[in-house]
Amino acid sequence: MKDQQIGYFFIVFASVIIVLAGIKSASVIIVPFLLSLFIAIILSPTFNYFKNKGLPDALAITFVMALFIIFLIFVAKLIGTSIHDFSANIDFYAQRLGIYYDEIAAYSEKIGIVIPAQEISSMINSKQIMSFATGLIKSISSLFTDGFVIILTVVFMLLESKHFLQKIDYADGERDTIVHIKEIMGQIKSYMVIKALISLLTGFIVWISLYLIGTDYAFLWGVLAFMLNFIPNIGSIIAAVPAVLITLVQLGPLSALLASLVYLFVNIAIGSIIEPKVMGRGVGLSTLVVFLSLLFWGWLLGMVGMLLSIPLTIMAKIAFNANEKTKWIAVLLGTGENLNLKTSK
């Protein structure tokens, strides 16, 4: 019996490896599909709103996609201008950052702390530090190179959403299948819509705050804060680094401290207070799983995998929970709160 279980385990393990290798090889196709899927999920409340107002499907989808495309064009134009200007001045910012580093090294030497300036300078390129944010945004923007295909896919997904569950119900008479699919779609839709709105609020606050402080390219850093807010735990930290450094070299340490406090306030007020209250108990994943899912999906699907790591992990957790043989995996992915409740009883 044990030999059969070990054999079954190795067969399942080998199958998982083969599937993951296939997904990574087909990422060129899978990534635009996933991007389209989650854009459709975010736009679905607006689409349903227009339909509930009595508009035909064709007219409702036209309004939704028109608003979405206008928004993308507006943001792309502002981002493109900011990236172009920032790239033109990047050598100046990198030079100023190097001057600040030399001043810190000289001051630390006076108080008896020796910093190996030359060794660290050879390891850390100031220009690369200043340009990694724009490189990140460009890499995300490059995902929309097949924008026409993505938009068409989103349109068809929105139009198909009404009949999707009906088709599954007709093809598979088991009610459990429908229940699990509705559960997956409901949780993913709720998470993505709320997360998108909270990320939009985060980006707006960062943009306005940095603009009032006087930081160059404030809109660019606001967009970066919006996008990286989808990445749990470390996204907000990564978004803060370039904005604070730009403020430092442009306006000085006091303004950089003020910019840091803005990011700290946003993370505490929105990330630790508002978001948990709006989302209730949260996504039902442990902190370790959230971080590991970020690494795993990022390795498998690149930047889109990092942005969508939580929704994809939630889908996997619900799918594992639907089968008795894989339910233990869903338990390991969870927070363990239910186990505490059972133990207390």
C-alpha angles and dihedrals in degrees: 000000000000091000090054091050092049090048091048090050093053092047091052091045092050090047091052091050091050092048092049091048089051092049092050091048091049095043090116088067100031098050096058089044093053091045090052091046095055094041087054090050091052093047095044096088090056091046091050091047092057091045092051088054088063100259118145117252093252093052093043093051090047092055094045096048092043091055091045094049093046089051092049093048092049093049093042092053094051093043092047092053092047094048092048093051093043093050089051092054099037094105090056092051092046090051092050090048089053090052091053090050092052090049091051090049092050093048093048090051090055092056092047101264112121116206115191094232099178095047093049092044090055090051097043121052110205091202091056091049091053095045101044092088094056089044089053093051091046090052090052091045090052088064087071094058086105088049095142092055092046093050092049091049091050090051093051092045092053092048092046096047092083094059100032098093092040090057093050091047090052094045095045118032094195108110092205090069092055092046093052093046091049089049092051094046093044095051094043093047092048093047096046097046094046093043091050092051093046091047090050090052090048093051092047094052092047092048095050093042095050090044090055091046089052100243115162117248093013092165090055091054090046091055090047090052090050094052098041092048086077088064107080125230101354102036096085091046092053091048092053097052101073094039093052092045092050090049090049097053093039105041107011139249097305094056090043089054089050091051090049090052090052091056091043091052093047092049094048098040098040105021098041104027115020100034097050091047093049094045094044112211091003129237096321094241127122119246091246092052090049091055095043091047088055090056095042099048090040089056093045102043106012123225094348089054090054093048092048098035095114098047091046092049091048089053090050092047093052091045091052091047091055093065123062092215093056099033090102089064090055089051091053091050092051131085095252094236093127090052090056090052092051092047092051090053 
